[in-house]
Amino acid sequence: MAKQKIVVKVTMNTEKKARKALQIAVSLSGVESASFVGSDKDQIAVTGEGIDSVELTTLLRKGVGYTELVSVGPVEEKKPDAAKETNPTVASLNFNPYQYYYGNFGMPYYAYA
């Protein structure tokens, strides 16, 4: 099966409902990514392989509220430019495992009394 992109319009009045809707969308099998799209961020775009759009809409209706299936279609794959491939940039990461060295602190000050 090919990757598909499903766009669902969900009525989300509060931040809690928005988080719950995204959690429901990600919980389905085959989902690779889910994000808010649209001018009001009231639509959820779900991409993945083998996603059942009817099951997604039904679960969102049960969990959040009014849900409308906007579109189902293949994912538009972005083709990388040839210029970017010819000039790769190398990023190095300096990692110091002994960044926090506290040394020997010795006895506490109250133990000398």
Biopython code that builds the backbone (N, CA, C, O; Angstrom):
import numpy as np
from Bio.PDB.StructureBuilder import StructureBuilder

atoms = [
    (1, "MET", "N", (0.832, -1.192, 0.000)),
    (1, "MET", "CA", (0.000, 0.000, 0.000)),
    (1, "MET", "C", (0.872, 1.249, 0.000)),
    (1, "MET", "O", (1.988, 1.239, 0.519)),
    (2, "ALA", "N", (0.363, 2.298, -0.574)),
    (2, "ALA", "CA", (1.087, 3.562, -0.624)),
    (2, "ALA", "C", (0.690, 4.440, 0.557)),
    (2, "ALA", "O", (-0.354, 4.255, 1.182)),
    (3, "LYS", "N", (1.552, 5.386, 0.832)),
    (3, "LYS", "CA", (1.249, 6.325, 1.917)),
    (3, "LYS", "C", (0.061, 7.180, 1.511)),
    (3, "LYS", "O", (-0.122, 7.506, 0.339)),
    (4, "GLN", "N", (-0.739, 7.533, 2.502)),
    (4, "GLN", "CA", (-1.882, 8.385, 2.223)),
    (4, "GLN", "C", (-1.966, 9.496, 3.254)),
    (4, "GLN", "O", (-1.454, 9.381, 4.367)),
    (5, "LYS", "N", (-2.623, 10.570, 2.855)),
    (5, "LYS", "CA", (-2.806, 11.726, 3.724)),
    (5, "LYS", "C", (-4.300, 11.938, 3.908)),
    (5, "LYS", "O", (-5.046, 12.075, 2.938)),
    (6, "ILE", "N", (-4.727, 11.963, 5.167)),
    (6, "ILE", "CA", (-6.137, 12.150, 5.500)),
    (6, "ILE", "C", (-6.264, 13.465, 6.248)),
    (6, "ILE", "O", (-5.555, 13.693, 7.228)),
    (7, "VAL", "N", (-7.160, 14.332, 5.796)),
    (7, "VAL", "CA", (-7.418, 15.604, 6.461)),
    (7, "VAL", "C", (-8.827, 15.550, 7.046)),
    (7, "VAL", "O", (-9.803, 15.289, 6.342)),
    (8, "VAL", "N", (-8.906, 15.803, 8.351)),
    (8, "VAL", "CA", (-10.164, 15.720, 9.080)),
    (8, "VAL", "C", (-10.407, 17.044, 9.780)),
    (8, "VAL", "O", (-9.514, 17.571, 10.444)),
    (9, "LYS", "N", (-11.614, 17.589, 9.635)),
    (9, "LYS", "CA", (-11.972, 18.826, 10.327)),
    (9, "LYS", "C", (-12.681, 18.459, 11.619)),
    (9, "LYS", "O", (-13.677, 17.736, 11.613)),
    (10, "VAL", "N", (-12.153, 18.969, 12.735)),
    (10, "VAL", "CA", (-12.680, 18.627, 14.050)),
    (10, "VAL", "C", (-13.016, 19.909, 14.791)),
    (10, "VAL", "O", (-12.245, 20.869, 14.769)),
    (11, "THR", "N", (-14.175, 19.923, 15.450)),
    (11, "THR", "CA", (-14.549, 21.066, 16.269)),
    (11, "THR", "C", (-13.878, 20.926, 17.623)),
    (11, "THR", "O", (-14.255, 20.079, 18.433)),
    (12, "MET", "N", (-12.872, 21.770, 17.863)),
    (12, "MET", "CA", (-12.118, 21.723, 19.116)),
    (12, "MET", "C", (-12.225, 23.092, 19.780)),
    (12, "MET", "O", (-11.585, 24.051, 19.348)),
    (13, "ASN", "N", (-13.033, 23.175, 20.828)),
    (13, "ASN", "CA", (-13.241, 24.458, 21.490)),
    (13, "ASN", "C", (-12.159, 24.772, 22.515)),
    (13, "ASN", "O", (-11.838, 25.938, 22.744)),
    (14, "THR", "N", (-11.603, 23.749, 23.125)),
    (14, "THR", "CA", (-10.619, 23.969, 24.179)),
    (14, "THR", "C", (-9.300, 23.293, 23.818)),
    (14, "THR", "O", (-9.230, 22.485, 22.891)),
    (15, "GLU", "N", (-8.262, 23.638, 24.565)),
    (15, "GLU", "CA", (-6.950, 23.040, 24.363)),
    (15, "GLU", "C", (-6.971, 21.561, 24.727)),
    (15, "GLU", "O", (-6.257, 20.755, 24.130)),
    (16, "LYS", "N", (-7.792, 21.213, 25.710)),
    (16, "LYS", "CA", (-7.890, 19.816, 26.141)),
    (16, "LYS", "C", (-8.450, 18.939, 25.017)),
    (16, "LYS", "O", (-7.959, 17.834, 24.786)),
    (17, "LYS", "N", (-9.470, 19.430, 24.326)),
    (17, "LYS", "CA", (-10.045, 18.666, 23.215)),
    (17, "LYS", "C", (-9.068, 18.552, 22.054)),
    (17, "LYS", "O", (-9.045, 17.536, 21.360)),
    (18, "ALA", "N", (-8.262, 19.583, 21.838)),
    (18, "ALA", "CA", (-7.277, 19.544, 20.765)),
    (18, "ALA", "C", (-6.217, 18.482, 21.053)),
    (18, "ALA", "O", (-5.829, 17.728, 20.161)),
    (19, "ARG", "N", (-5.748, 18.426, 22.306)),
    (19, "ARG", "CA", (-4.767, 17.411, 22.679)),
    (19, "ARG", "C", (-5.352, 16.016, 22.570)),
    (19, "ARG", "O", (-4.679, 15.088, 22.122)),
    (20, "LYS", "N", (-6.616, 15.864, 22.983)),
    (20, "LYS", "CA", (-7.263, 14.556, 22.935)),
    (20, "LYS", "C", (-7.458, 14.107, 21.489)),
    (20, "LYS", "O", (-7.283, 12.928, 21.179)),
    (21, "ALA", "N", (-7.815, 15.029, 20.609)),
    (21, "ALA", "CA", (-8.008, 14.696, 19.199)),
    (21, "ALA", "C", (-6.701, 14.243, 18.565)),
    (21, "ALA", "O", (-6.680, 13.280, 17.799)),
    (22, "LEU", "N", (-5.621, 14.926, 18.878)),
    (22, "LEU", "CA", (-4.316, 14.542, 18.340)),
    (22, "LEU", "C", (-3.866, 13.198, 18.899)),
    (22, "LEU", "O", (-3.253, 12.397, 18.194)),
    (23, "GLN", "N", (-4.172, 12.961, 20.161)),
    (23, "GLN", "CA", (-3.816, 11.683, 20.789)),
    (23, "GLN", "C", (-4.590, 10.531, 20.149)),
    (23, "GLN", "O", (-4.025, 9.460, 19.927)),
    (24, "ILE", "N", (-5.856, 10.733, 19.854)),
    (24, "ILE", "CA", (-6.672, 9.705, 19.196)),
    (24, "ILE", "C", (-6.141, 9.433, 17.794)),
    (24, "ILE", "O", (-6.056, 8.281, 17.369)),
    (25, "ALA", "N", (-5.783, 10.500, 17.077)),
    (25, "ALA", "CA", (-5.294, 10.339, 15.707)),
    (25, "ALA", "C", (-3.983, 9.569, 15.670)),
    (25, "ALA", "O", (-3.776, 8.754, 14.771)),
    (26, "VAL", "N", (-3.104, 9.806, 16.616)),
    (26, "VAL", "CA", (-1.807, 9.143, 16.631)),
    (26, "VAL", "C", (-1.924, 7.696, 17.097)),
    (26, "VAL", "O", (-1.077, 6.867, 16.766)),
    (27, "SER", "N", (-2.963, 7.391, 17.859)),
    (27, "SER", "CA", (-3.099, 6.046, 18.427)),
    (27, "SER", "C", (-3.478, 4.984, 17.397)),
    (27, "SER", "O", (-3.345, 3.794, 17.681)),
    (28, "LEU", "N", (-3.938, 5.369, 16.230)),
    (28, "LEU", "CA", (-4.318, 4.399, 15.209)),
    (28, "LEU", "C", (-3.083, 3.697, 14.641)),
    (28, "LEU", "O", (-1.993, 4.267, 14.596)),
    (29, "SER", "N", (-3.275, 2.465, 14.215)),
    (29, "SER", "CA", (-2.147, 1.728, 13.637)),
    (29, "SER", "C", (-1.870, 2.230, 12.218)),
    (29, "SER", "O", (-2.791, 2.495, 11.446)),
    (30, "GLY", "N", (-0.601, 2.351, 11.900)),
    (30, "GLY", "CA", (-0.189, 2.800, 10.582)),
    (30, "GLY", "C", (0.067, 4.284, 10.474)),
    (30, "GLY", "O", (0.518, 4.752, 9.428)),
    (31, "VAL", "N", (-0.207, 5.045, 11.529)),
    (31, "VAL", "CA", (-0.023, 6.495, 11.489)),
    (31, "VAL", "C", (1.443, 6.828, 11.712)),
    (31, "VAL", "O", (2.049, 6.378, 12.685)),
    (32, "GLU", "N", (2.011, 7.621, 10.804)),
    (32, "GLU", "CA", (3.394, 8.055, 10.935)),
    (32, "GLU", "C", (3.483, 9.451, 11.522)),
    (32, "GLU", "O", (4.385, 9.728, 12.313)),
    (33, "SER", "N", (2.562, 10.342, 11.150)),
    (33, "SER", "CA", (2.582, 11.691, 11.704)),
    (33, "SER", "C", (1.182, 12.279, 11.672)),
    (33, "SER", "O", (0.348, 11.913, 10.844)),
    (34, "ALA", "N", (0.948, 13.196, 12.593)),
    (34, "ALA", "CA", (-0.318, 13.920, 12.661)),
    (34, "ALA", "C", (-0.015, 15.350, 13.058)),
    (34, "ALA", "O", (0.803, 15.590, 13.946)),
    (35, "SER", "N", (-0.667, 16.300, 12.410)),
    (35, "SER", "CA", (-0.409, 17.699, 12.716)),
    (35, "SER", "C", (-1.658, 18.527, 12.459)),
    (35, "SER", "O", (-2.551, 18.123, 11.714)),
    (36, "PHE", "N", (-1.699, 19.708, 13.098)),
    (36, "PHE", "CA", (-2.800, 20.636, 12.887)),
    (36, "PHE", "C", (-2.526, 21.444, 11.631)),
    (36, "PHE", "O", (-1.409, 21.919, 11.426)),
    (37, "VAL", "N", (-3.532, 21.601, 10.795)),
    (37, "VAL", "CA", (-3.419, 22.407, 9.579)),
    (37, "VAL", "C", (-4.648, 23.299, 9.484)),
    (37, "VAL", "O", (-5.574, 23.185, 10.287)),
    (38, "GLY", "N", (-4.646, 24.172, 8.513)),
    (38, "GLY", "CA", (-5.777, 25.059, 8.303)),
    (38, "GLY", "C", (-5.516, 26.425, 8.907)),
    (38, "GLY", "O", (-4.570, 26.614, 9.671)),
    (39, "SER", "N", (-6.377, 27.380, 8.549)),
    (39, "SER", "CA", (-6.182, 28.749, 9.025)),
    (39, "SER", "C", (-6.456, 28.875, 10.523)),
    (39, "SER", "O", (-5.776, 29.634, 11.213)),
    (40, "ASP", "N", (-7.438, 28.142, 11.026)),
    (40, "ASP", "CA", (-7.784, 28.208, 12.444)),
    (40, "ASP", "C", (-7.209, 27.045, 13.237)),
    (40, "ASP", "O", (-7.527, 26.884, 14.415)),
    (41, "LYS", "N", (-6.370, 26.235, 12.609)),
    (41, "LYS", "CA", (-5.816, 25.021, 13.234)),
    (41, "LYS", "C", (-6.944, 24.113, 13.730)),
    (41, "LYS", "O", (-6.852, 23.499, 14.793)),
    (42, "ASP", "N", (-8.003, 24.047, 12.933)),
    (42, "ASP", "CA", (-9.139, 23.198, 13.291)),
    (42, "ASP", "C", (-9.174, 21.912, 12.476)),
    (42, "ASP", "O", (-10.134, 21.147, 12.565)),
    (43, "GLN", "N", (-8.142, 21.672, 11.689)),
    (43, "GLN", "CA", (-8.055, 20.455, 10.893)),
    (43, "GLN", "C", (-6.833, 19.658, 11.313)),
    (43, "GLN", "O", (-5.807, 20.222, 11.694)),
    (44, "ILE", "N", (-6.955, 18.337, 11.239)),
    (44, "ILE", "CA", (-5.844, 17.459, 11.565)),
    (44, "ILE", "C", (-5.461, 16.700, 10.306)),
    (44, "ILE", "O", (-6.304, 16.042, 9.696)),
    (45, "ALA", "N", (-4.189, 16.786, 9.912)),
    (45, "ALA", "CA", (-3.668, 16.047, 8.765)),
    (45, "ALA", "C", (-2.913, 14.839, 9.289)),
    (45, "ALA", "O", (-1.943, 14.983, 10.033)),
    (46, "VAL", "N", (-3.355, 13.650, 8.906)),
    (46, "VAL", "CA", (-2.754, 12.404, 9.363)),
    (46, "VAL", "C", (-2.132, 11.723, 8.159)),
    (46, "VAL", "O", (-2.807, 11.510, 7.152)),
    (47, "THR", "N", (-0.856, 11.379, 8.247)),
    (47, "THR", "CA", (-0.185, 10.671, 7.165)),
    (47, "THR", "C", (0.293, 9.323, 7.674)),
    (47, "THR", "O", (0.700, 9.175, 8.827)),
    (48, "GLY", "N", (0.233, 8.350, 6.786)),
    (48, "GLY", "CA", (0.677, 7.012, 7.150)),
    (48, "GLY", "C", (0.297, 6.017, 6.088)),
    (48, "GLY", "O", (-0.127, 6.381, 4.991)),
    (49, "GLU", "N", (0.455, 4.753, 6.428)),
    (49, "GLU", "CA", (0.200, 3.684, 5.473)),
    (49, "GLU", "C", (-0.872, 2.760, 6.045)),
    (49, "GLU", "O", (-0.734, 2.260, 7.161)),
    (50, "GLY", "N", (-1.927, 2.538, 5.289)),
    (50, "GLY", "CA", (-2.982, 1.622, 5.701)),
    (50, "GLY", "C", (-3.883, 2.167, 6.789)),
    (50, "GLY", "O", (-4.354, 1.399, 7.628)),
    (51, "ILE", "N", (-4.139, 3.470, 6.805)),
    (51, "ILE", "CA", (-5.002, 4.073, 7.818)),
    (51, "ILE", "C", (-6.447, 3.986, 7.339)),
    (51, "ILE", "O", (-6.749, 4.297, 6.187)),
    (52, "ASP", "N", (-7.333, 3.563, 8.230)),
    (52, "ASP", "CA", (-8.758, 3.500, 7.917)),
    (52, "ASP", "C", (-9.379, 4.857, 8.246)),
    (52, "ASP", "O", (-9.463, 5.239, 9.413)),
    (53, "SER", "N", (-9.812, 5.578, 7.222)),
    (53, "SER", "CA", (-10.338, 6.924, 7.429)),
    (53, "SER", "C", (-11.677, 6.916, 8.164)),
    (53, "SER", "O", (-11.974, 7.841, 8.921)),
    (54, "VAL", "N", (-12.478, 5.892, 7.949)),
    (54, "VAL", "CA", (-13.774, 5.803, 8.624)),
    (54, "VAL", "C", (-13.572, 5.547, 10.120)),
    (54, "VAL", "O", (-14.269, 6.120, 10.958)),
    (55, "GLU", "N", (-12.616, 4.686, 10.440)),
    (55, "GLU", "CA", (-12.326, 4.411, 11.851)),
    (55, "GLU", "C", (-11.790, 5.662, 12.549)),
    (55, "GLU", "O", (-12.149, 5.936, 13.694)),
    (56, "LEU", "N", (-10.934, 6.419, 11.864)),
    (56, "LEU", "CA", (-10.402, 7.657, 12.414)),
    (56, "LEU", "C", (-11.521, 8.647, 12.711)),
    (56, "LEU", "O", (-11.566, 9.239, 13.789)),
    (57, "THR", "N", (-12.428, 8.823, 11.745)),
    (57, "THR", "CA", (-13.528, 9.769, 11.945)),
    (57, "THR", "C", (-14.454, 9.322, 13.057)),
    (57, "THR", "O", (-14.907, 10.145, 13.853)),
    (58, "THR", "N", (-14.742, 8.035, 13.125)),
    (58, "THR", "CA", (-15.636, 7.522, 14.169)),
    (58, "THR", "C", (-15.032, 7.717, 15.551)),
    (58, "THR", "O", (-15.726, 8.140, 16.475)),
    (59, "LEU", "N", (-13.749, 7.413, 15.702)),
    (59, "LEU", "CA", (-13.104, 7.584, 17.002)),
    (59, "LEU", "C", (-13.049, 9.053, 17.420)),
    (59, "LEU", "O", (-13.225, 9.373, 18.596)),
    (60, "LEU", "N", (-12.805, 9.940, 16.464)),
    (60, "LEU", "CA", (-12.788, 11.362, 16.790)),
    (60, "LEU", "C", (-14.165, 11.875, 17.155)),
    (60, "LEU", "O", (-14.294, 12.739, 18.022)),
    (61, "ARG", "N", (-15.198, 11.357, 16.507)),
    (61, "ARG", "CA", (-16.568, 11.759, 16.862)),
    (61, "ARG", "C", (-16.933, 11.304, 18.264)),
    (61, "ARG", "O", (-17.574, 12.041, 19.013)),
    (62, "LYS", "N", (-16.528, 10.096, 18.618)),
    (62, "LYS", "CA", (-16.822, 9.580, 19.956)),
    (62, "LYS", "C", (-16.026, 10.314, 21.027)),
    (62, "LYS", "O", (-16.551, 10.608, 22.101)),
    (63, "GLY", "N", (-14.762, 10.613, 20.740)),
    (63, "GLY", "CA", (-13.901, 11.181, 21.763)),
    (63, "GLY", "C", (-13.955, 12.688, 21.887)),
    (63, "GLY", "O", (-13.825, 13.217, 22.991)),
    (64, "VAL", "N", (-14.145, 13.402, 20.772)),
    (64, "VAL", "CA", (-14.027, 14.859, 20.803)),
    (64, "VAL", "C", (-15.347, 15.548, 20.504)),
    (64, "VAL", "O", (-15.781, 16.415, 21.263)),
    (65, "GLY", "N", (-15.984, 15.174, 19.412)),
    (65, "GLY", "CA", (-17.223, 15.847, 19.020)),
    (65, "GLY", "C", (-17.389, 15.800, 17.521)),
    (65, "GLY", "O", (-16.997, 14.832, 16.869)),
    (66, "TYR", "N", (-17.980, 16.862, 16.971)),
    (66, "TYR", "CA", (-18.272, 16.916, 15.545)),
    (66, "TYR", "C", (-16.998, 16.785, 14.726)),
    (66, "TYR", "O", (-16.026, 17.507, 14.946)),
    (67, "THR", "N", (-17.015, 15.846, 13.770)),
    (67, "THR", "CA", (-15.852, 15.586, 12.919)),
    (67, "THR", "C", (-16.315, 15.422, 11.482)),
    (67, "THR", "O", (-17.312, 14.753, 11.208)),
    (68, "GLU", "N", (-15.577, 16.042, 10.567)),
    (68, "GLU", "CA", (-15.911, 15.974, 9.153)),
    (68, "GLU", "C", (-14.676, 15.545, 8.371)),
    (68, "GLU", "O", (-13.602, 16.129, 8.521)),
    (69, "LEU", "N", (-14.835, 14.527, 7.540)),
    (69, "LEU", "CA", (-13.745, 14.032, 6.714)),
    (69, "LEU", "C", (-13.604, 14.948, 5.500)),
    (69, "LEU", "O", (-14.508, 15.023, 4.669)),
    (70, "VAL", "N", (-12.468, 15.644, 5.399)),
    (70, "VAL", "CA", (-12.279, 16.635, 4.341)),
    (70, "VAL", "C", (-11.701, 15.995, 3.089)),
    (70, "VAL", "O", (-12.260, 16.153, 2.004)),
    (71, "SER", "N", (-10.584, 15.269, 3.221)),
    (71, "SER", "CA", (-9.977, 14.674, 2.033)),
    (71, "SER", "C", (-9.143, 13.460, 2.395)),
    (71, "SER", "O", (-8.613, 13.343, 3.499)),
    (72, "VAL", "N", (-9.045, 12.554, 1.421)),
    (72, "VAL", "CA", (-8.186, 11.377, 1.518)),
    (72, "VAL", "C", (-7.455, 11.283, 0.185)),
    (72, "VAL", "O", (-8.079, 11.279, -0.876)),
    (73, "GLY", "N", (-6.131, 11.208, 0.247)),
    (73, "GLY", "CA", (-5.360, 11.145, -0.993)),
    (73, "GLY", "C", (-3.945, 10.702, -0.747)),
    (73, "GLY", "O", (-3.531, 10.534, 0.400)),
    (74, "PRO", "N", (-3.194, 10.510, -1.819)),
    (74, "PRO", "CA", (-1.792, 10.101, -1.667)),
    (74, "PRO", "C", (-0.941, 11.261, -1.164)),
    (74, "PRO", "O", (-1.298, 12.428, -1.325)),
    (75, "VAL", "N", (0.184, 10.922, -0.557)),
    (75, "VAL", "CA", (1.101, 11.926, -0.029)),
    (75, "VAL", "C", (1.929, 12.486, -1.179)),
    (75, "VAL", "O", (2.452, 11.738, -2.005)),
    (76, "GLU", "N", (2.044, 13.820, -1.221)),
    (76, "GLU", "CA", (2.897, 14.435, -2.232)),
    (76, "GLU", "C", (4.320, 14.368, -1.722)),
    (76, "GLU", "O", (4.664, 15.018, -0.735)),
    (77, "GLU", "N", (5.149, 13.584, -2.391)),
    (77, "GLU", "CA", (6.527, 13.432, -1.961)),
    (77, "GLU", "C", (7.367, 14.571, -2.513)),
    (77, "GLU", "O", (7.272, 14.912, -3.692)),
    (78, "LYS", "N", (8.187, 15.152, -1.656)),
    (78, "LYS", "CA", (9.037, 16.249, -2.068)),
    (78, "LYS", "C", (10.330, 15.681, -2.638)),
    (78, "LYS", "O", (10.963, 14.817, -2.033)),
    (79, "LYS", "N", (10.709, 16.176, -3.803)),
    (79, "LYS", "CA", (11.946, 15.723, -4.428)),
    (79, "LYS", "C", (13.068, 16.659, -4.005)),
    (79, "LYS", "O", (12.953, 17.873, -4.168)),
    (80, "PRO", "N", (14.150, 16.111, -3.464)),
    (80, "PRO", "CA", (15.259, 16.973, -3.039)),
    (80, "PRO", "C", (15.979, 17.567, -4.243)),
    (80, "PRO", "O", (16.071, 16.937, -5.297)),
    (81, "ASP", "N", (16.485, 18.773, -4.078)),
    (81, "ASP", "CA", (17.220, 19.440, -5.145)),
    (81, "ASP", "C", (18.584, 18.796, -5.329)),
    (81, "ASP", "O", (19.193, 18.320, -4.371)),
    (82, "ALA", "N", (19.058, 18.785, -6.572)),
    (82, "ALA", "CA", (20.363, 18.205, -6.874)),
    (82, "ALA", "C", (21.491, 19.062, -6.308)),
    (82, "ALA", "O", (22.556, 18.542, -5.976)),
    (83, "ALA", "N", (21.269, 20.361, -6.196)),
    (83, "ALA", "CA", (22.301, 21.249, -5.673)),
    (83, "ALA", "C", (22.574, 20.969, -4.196)),
    (83, "ALA", "O", (23.711, 21.093, -3.739)),
    (84, "LYS", "N", (21.575, 20.606, -3.479)),
    (84, "LYS", "CA", (21.750, 20.326, -2.057)),
    (84, "LYS", "C", (22.520, 19.025, -1.841)),
    (84, "LYS", "O", (23.235, 18.884, -0.849)),
    (85, "GLU", "N", (22.379, 18.094, -2.747)),
    (85, "GLU", "CA", (23.065, 16.812, -2.597)),
    (85, "GLU", "C", (24.555, 16.921, -2.912)),
    (85, "GLU", "O", (25.360, 16.177, -2.351)),
    (86, "THR", "N", (24.925, 17.831, -3.795)),
    (86, "THR", "CA", (26.334, 17.944, -4.179)),
    (86, "THR", "C", (27.166, 18.629, -3.107)),
    (86, "THR", "O", (28.369, 18.378, -3.027)),
    (87, "ASN", "N", (26.579, 19.478, -2.284)),
    (87, "ASN", "CA", (27.317, 20.202, -1.253)),
    (87, "ASN", "C", (26.805, 19.795, 0.135)),
    (87, "ASN", "O", (26.089, 20.564, 0.777)),
    (88, "PRO", "N", (27.159, 18.616, 0.593)),
    (88, "PRO", "CA", (26.690, 18.230, 1.920)),
    (88, "PRO", "C", (27.474, 18.967, 3.005)),
    (88, "PRO", "O", (28.672, 19.214, 2.862)),
    (89, "THR", "N", (26.800, 19.305, 4.063)),
    (89, "THR", "CA", (27.461, 19.950, 5.187)),
    (89, "THR", "C", (27.622, 18.931, 6.303)),
    (89, "THR", "O", (26.726, 18.127, 6.561)),
    (90, "VAL", "N", (28.751, 18.973, 6.949)),
    (90, "VAL", "CA", (29.048, 18.044, 8.019)),
    (90, "VAL", "C", (29.004, 18.813, 9.329)),
    (90, "VAL", "O", (29.707, 19.809, 9.505)),
    (91, "ALA", "N", (28.183, 18.345, 10.228)),
    (91, "ALA", "CA", (28.087, 18.967, 11.543)),
    (91, "ALA", "C", (28.744, 18.052, 12.555)),
    (91, "ALA", "O", (28.470, 16.853, 12.598)),
    (92, "SER", "N", (29.605, 18.624, 13.362)),
    (92, "SER", "CA", (30.268, 17.817, 14.377)),
    (92, "SER", "C", (29.705, 18.183, 15.740)),
    (92, "SER", "O", (29.326, 19.328, 15.988)),
    (93, "LEU", "N", (29.660, 17.210, 16.598)),
    (93, "LEU", "CA", (29.143, 17.386, 17.936)),
    (93, "LEU", "C", (30.243, 17.042, 18.916)),
    (93, "LEU", "O", (30.746, 15.919, 18.933)),
    (94, "ASN", "N", (30.610, 18.002, 19.722)),
    (94, "ASN", "CA", (31.628, 17.769, 20.741)),
    (94, "ASN", "C", (30.932, 17.322, 22.016)),
    (94, "ASN", "O", (30.098, 18.042, 22.566)),
    (95, "PHE", "N", (31.276, 16.145, 22.472)),
    (95, "PHE", "CA", (30.642, 15.581, 23.651)),
    (95, "PHE", "C", (31.708, 15.335, 24.705)),
    (95, "PHE", "O", (32.671, 14.604, 24.474)),
    (96, "ASN", "N", (31.527, 15.945, 25.843)),
    (96, "ASN", "CA", (32.461, 15.766, 26.950)),
    (96, "ASN", "C", (31.744, 14.975, 28.044)),
    (96, "ASN", "O", (30.859, 15.518, 28.706)),
    (97, "PRO", "N", (32.103, 13.709, 28.250)),
    (97, "PRO", "CA", (31.390, 12.916, 29.257)),
    (97, "PRO", "C", (31.702, 13.366, 30.676)),
    (97, "PRO", "O", (30.962, 13.027, 31.600)),
    (98, "TYR", "N", (32.788, 14.128, 30.875)),
    (98, "TYR", "CA", (33.166, 14.585, 32.210)),
    (98, "TYR", "C", (32.905, 16.076, 32.361)),
    (98, "TYR", "O", (33.739, 16.820, 32.876)),
    (99, "GLN", "N", (31.745, 16.493, 31.906)),
    (99, "GLN", "CA", (31.431, 17.916, 31.925)),
    (99, "GLN", "C", (31.265, 18.432, 33.353)),
    (99, "GLN", "O", (31.703, 19.541, 33.657)),
    (100, "TYR", "N", (30.654, 17.666, 34.216)),
    (100, "TYR", "CA", (30.419, 18.093, 35.583)),
    (100, "TYR", "C", (31.310, 17.293, 36.522)),
    (100, "TYR", "O", (30.926, 16.221, 36.990)),
    (101, "TYR", "N", (32.473, 17.805, 36.790)),
    (101, "TYR", "CA", (33.389, 17.144, 37.705)),
    (101, "TYR", "C", (33.384, 17.931, 39.006)),
    (101, "TYR", "O", (33.761, 19.102, 39.038)),
    (102, "TYR", "N", (32.960, 17.286, 40.059)),
    (102, "TYR", "CA", (32.852, 17.966, 41.336)),
    (102, "TYR", "C", (34.036, 17.694, 42.262)),
    (102, "TYR", "O", (34.188, 18.381, 43.272)),
    (103, "GLY", "N", (34.849, 16.742, 41.952)),
    (103, "GLY", "CA", (36.019, 16.469, 42.758)),
    (103, "GLY", "C", (35.669, 15.863, 44.108)),
    (103, "GLY", "O", (34.549, 15.405, 44.336)),
    (104, "ASN", "N", (36.655, 15.872, 44.995)),
    (104, "ASN", "CA", (36.433, 15.357, 46.335)),
    (104, "ASN", "C", (36.039, 16.499, 47.246)),
    (104, "ASN", "O", (36.774, 17.476, 47.391)),
    (105, "PHE", "N", (34.906, 16.374, 47.842)),
    (105, "PHE", "CA", (34.433, 17.428, 48.716)),
    (105, "PHE", "C", (34.936, 17.243, 50.145)),
    (105, "PHE", "O", (34.995, 18.202, 50.915)),
    (106, "GLY", "N", (35.293, 16.029, 50.492)),
    (106, "GLY", "CA", (35.791, 15.797, 51.832)),
    (106, "GLY", "C", (34.670, 15.731, 52.859)),
    (106, "GLY", "O", (33.522, 15.434, 52.528)),
    (107, "MET", "N", (35.010, 16.005, 54.071)),
    (107, "MET", "CA", (34.064, 15.921, 55.177)),
    (107, "MET", "C", (33.229, 17.195, 55.233)),
    (107, "MET", "O", (33.704, 18.262, 54.842)),
    (108, "PRO", "N", (31.987, 17.095, 55.715)),
    (108, "PRO", "CA", (31.173, 18.303, 55.888)),
    (108, "PRO", "C", (31.767, 19.183, 57.004)),
    (108, "PRO", "O", (32.479, 18.698, 57.884)),
    (109, "TYR", "N", (31.461, 20.464, 56.945)),
    (109, "TYR", "CA", (32.055, 21.414, 57.880)),
    (109, "TYR", "C", (31.641, 21.149, 59.329)),
    (109, "TYR", "O", (32.399, 21.465, 60.246)),
    (110, "TYR", "N", (30.467, 20.583, 59.551)),
    (110, "TYR", "CA", (30.010, 20.336, 60.917)),
    (110, "TYR", "C", (30.687, 19.109, 61.526)),
    (110, "TYR", "O", (30.567, 18.900, 62.733)),
    (111, "ALA", "N", (31.382, 18.303, 60.756)),
    (111, "ALA", "CA", (32.055, 17.120, 61.278)),
    (111, "ALA", "C", (33.388, 17.468, 61.935)),
    (111, "ALA", "O", (33.932, 16.641, 62.668)),
    (112, "TYR", "N", (33.934, 18.668, 61.698)),
    (112, "TYR", "CA", (35.208, 19.066, 62.258)),
    (112, "TYR", "C", (35.089, 19.608, 63.679)),
    (112, "TYR", "O", (36.101, 19.791, 64.356)),
    (113, "ALA", "N", (33.905, 19.857, 64.124)),
    (113, "ALA", "CA", (33.738, 20.456, 65.454)),
    (113, "ALA", "C", (33.964, 19.492, 66.592)),
    (113, "ALA", "O", (33.853, 19.875, 67.757)),
]
sb = StructureBuilder()
sb.init_structure("model")
sb.init_model(0)
sb.init_chain("A")
sb.init_seg("    ")
for serial, (resi, resn, name, xyz) in enumerate(atoms, 1):
    if name == "N":
        sb.init_residue(resn, " ", resi, " ")
    sb.init_atom(name, np.array(xyz, "f"), 0.0, 1.0, " ", f" {name:<3s}", serial, name[0])
structure = sb.get_structure()
